[in-house]
């Protein structure tokens, strides 16, 4: 394609204009907010990983998936948010097309990994509550393989689509003009549908099915307990079932928040592609950052709804304070001597 023959002014006139430039004060406040946002995301998810690594009671199959999601959220905080911050502060993209594709690939990969892992987590909770004998046969090695697949498939899929430029077939001129000094992720209609259905809409259906079955089973279990005489063995089974339901409820809240944060993004991106990229740029930026918000929320959800994670977070903070006090005491003694 001869790019010199493209009249970008004429092409872009048919599409919504870019957002107006912010004043230096507004831009500075906005960038500080994004920086703090990224640091909170990084720190919170590091706490999640440290909690599982340090606290033996958290070292369960379920929490292996939780750690995988936290790693994906850290990836967003390190490999995506800083470059969105750079683009906003700089007023454009000056790091080259290849690096732009890499950042966009990271963006898609980490979202897809989170969705795929949460889907597997919902299936694991479904088996724990509804098929306990089958759930007991799941070995740690199988969990590792599943998590590896949840990472490898999105990396391969997004890499193939973006670096072979399948995602811009039919819209090359528009993308060439838009990418002049910017780095948005733009995909044609076919790519939008494929990259939406496979990593988002299908897992959404699976997770919905799993949690409907979980709560139907829970209600049936409670009804049976109320209608029968409870023995000591029944009480132990009831306690185990209650613990499984608490874990399922916490993870259900995490999954629900993921859907609330990312559903608008996939609706807007799909609608925009269907209508020929006529939706406003401000709307697309807003739903993208709403999706990023989910990466920051997860550690807070674990702290609020899981007593185990709450205790683990507090223990880590106490250890950090104790370490700081020891260092301060050592420094004071050194100075006084």
Helices and strands as residue ranges (DSSP letters): G 3-5, H 8-12, H 24-54, G 56-58, H 61-79, H 81-90, H 97-130, H 132-136, H 140-163, G 166-168, H 172-178, H 189-196, I 197-201, H 202-227, H 232-274, H 281-305, H 307-336
